[in-house]
Amino acid sequence: MSIDKFEHWWRTEKRPRGAISPDDYEDRLGTVAPMAYLPFGNGLSYGDVCHNDRGTLIDSAKHGRILAFDPGTGVITCEAGATLGDILVKAIPHRFFLPVTPGTGLVTAGGAVANDIHGRNHHARGSFGNHVRRLTLLRSDGERLTCSAEENAELFTATIGGMGLTGLILDVELRLMKVPSPHVQQHAIRFENFADYFTLIDRVGEEHEYSVAWIDQLATGRRAGRGVLWAADHADASCEYPDIPKGPKVAFPLSPPFNPLNSVMLKALNGFRFRRERPGETVSTETWTSYFHAIDRLGAWHRLYGRQGPCQHQSVYPAENAKQTTIRLLETARRHGHASFLTALHRFGDAAGRGLLSFPRPGFSLTMDFANQGEATVRLLDALDRIVIEVGGAVNPSKDFRMSPTAFEASFPSWRKLEALRDPAMASDFWRRTALALNN
Ligand SMILES: Cc1cc2nc3c(=O)[nH]c(=O)nc-3n(C[C@H](O)[C@H](O)[C@H](O)COP(=O)(O)OP(=O)(O)OC[C@H]3O[C@@H](n4cnc5c(N)ncnc54)[C@H](O)[C@@H]3O)c2cc1C
């Protein structure tokens, strides 16, 4: 077991954390104590939805086989520990692709279901759970349940976005999408301010399969809201690239004692990033690895954020007044002395998440990442939550380590239904400090 793998990214607390394999967990069934376990994928959630410090993790990554794939229909079945990268490697030669692809291919199928993750095409395809046909759930009473829209439907919807609390997902059956090529034709469109972005997203957002914008969070005055929109579609079949997925090229073995991604450095980097794009629109063909998973070439990149690690705040809020809300969120971060490099703005589509507690919903979703500065960062994140809740939005649990119980309840009013279906053996640090705190 690698201790590092189970370490919290934001590193406020360092202690070894233990994990067992799904097989060892099965051997213990019948004698498991309440709230003593939690499934774990690859720990790529920024927060504590994947931790149970008072219990033991079940390391699903040890069960990662592809069990079946039909190259005619694109239906694939895999163990929960298979990564999305594993699925793509199997599917791409047959011109199938994941219908929902997050920013890293290292996410496991179980983790993708349990957080009902989204990609850059939420407006076109919804979230991951929308493409799950069936899954097998192991409950701590020893029952192995097939869950789908037809069978054990209540547990099915609770497990999608259910943060590992309904039991251990053993395998997942997904329907992939047919694509002419895995690679993409990208339109990089530079915009100069917020007004330009909101006009642009109305015009081009829904014309393309994928779209996401990067915003220079540190730009102020007439430059405020400048950034780049990357809209893309799968390229046509004639586009062939020699592109074999490889392991990380550069790994950061240690964290620097200070945070190199401070405001001064990021102001320069953000400015460079903006100016690097030509004004107007640039069309290029990008390999799927560089378009979707460029960060996977860097190992342990979170160490770049210094000893206390990175943290992320992701929210979704209604389209009405989205411009004003976005401006308020970015300004609040600046006022609190925090700088974000990977500031991403997505427009989510109308497809409601299928899960009881799915985070993706119609509106705009802003993600900001910060170097953790302890209490000062917690104060900022709480201030961001207040803005989001005030406008009727929600904060993403999969990126969170300190959301208040009230912010959680405002984001997920139906949480009690999940609590009623929770496997008694499962709990997470997130669930203890939000839902269970509300219950007490
Ligand atoms: C670089 C990067 C880019 C990202 N990009 C995106 C993005 O574009 N869109 C997005 O939505 N998210 C994104 N994320 C977040 C990430 O996709 C989610 O947090 C994802 O759930 C992590 O998956 P994991 O396999 O590492 O699971 P973990 O983080 O280990 O666990 C996540 C949850 O899944 C549960 N779980 C894991 N395995 C099982 C199982 N077998 N049975 C039941 N429950 C299980 C855990 O209990 C936990 O609650 C990104 C994260 C990183 C680091």
The ligand as an ORCA input file, in Angstrom:
! r2SCAN-3c Opt
* xyz 0 1
  C      -6.904     16.730    -12.683
  C      -8.334     16.470    -12.316
  C      -9.313     16.770    -13.248
  C     -10.658     16.550    -12.921
  N     -11.595     16.858    -13.848
  C     -12.904     16.665    -13.548
  C     -13.923     16.972    -14.502
  O     -13.630     17.422    -15.611
  N     -15.206     16.746    -14.148
  C     -15.557     16.235    -12.922
  O     -16.747     16.054    -12.649
  N     -14.603     15.925    -12.005
  C     -13.309     16.144    -12.300
  N     -12.344     15.816    -11.367
  C     -12.761     15.192    -10.107
  C     -12.788     13.657    -10.263
  O     -13.266     13.295    -11.522
  C     -13.757     13.044     -9.253
  O     -13.455     13.462     -7.957
  C     -13.759     11.502     -9.334
  O     -14.871     11.022     -8.625
  C     -12.487     10.892     -8.768
  O     -12.506      9.517     -9.043
  P     -11.604      8.460     -8.276
  O     -11.699      7.200     -9.037
  O     -10.259      9.004     -8.012
  O     -12.429      8.271     -6.937
  P     -12.104      8.747     -5.453
  O     -11.728     10.182     -5.463
  O     -11.189      7.792     -4.789
  O     -13.570      8.579     -4.826
  C     -14.615      9.418     -5.235
  C     -15.927      8.912     -4.641
  O     -16.249      7.694     -5.278
  C     -16.489      6.692     -4.315
  N     -16.061      5.436     -4.921
  C     -14.876      5.143     -5.502
  N     -14.870      3.861     -5.923
  C     -16.079      3.332     -5.602
  C     -16.668      2.039     -5.714
  N     -16.027      1.005     -6.261
  N     -17.910      1.861     -5.222
  C     -18.600      2.886     -4.667
  N     -18.085      4.112     -4.522
  C     -16.846      4.338     -4.992
  C     -15.676      7.106     -3.109
  O     -16.190      6.574     -1.897
  C     -15.820      8.618     -3.155
  O     -17.002      9.017     -2.514
  C     -11.004     16.019    -11.646
  C     -10.008     15.711    -10.724
  C      -8.684     15.930    -11.047
  C      -7.643     15.603    -10.051
*
